[in-house]
Amino acid sequence: MVIAIANVLVVALVLLGALLTLLSALGAIRLPDVYTRSHAISKSTTLGIMCILIGAFLHFFIENHHFNSRLLLGIVFIFMTSPVAAHLISRAAYYTNVPRWEGTVRDDLKEKAGGK
């Protein structure tokens, strides 16, 4: 009974991760500029990949009684690097004067960084 509940949890985590990754792909296609795309991709893809990796970790731990430290390291690595990379890409786009969407109403970096 406990194994069946754990398997349902694993399936739910993997499906949630796949759904979040699909949503980030749709965000990359539908959103208008690099800044909004970067936000959509970094948030949902990070959470999606982490859900998939946690599901894989739980599967191997429950089914095979194997503690996979590499999956845990992958989770930590993705959690730490993906938002930082998205932030640096957006900041590089800002400093190289990549145009924003015409519906953008606020520029918080303009006063601080001498932006456009």
Disulfide bonds with the S-S distance in Angstrom:
none
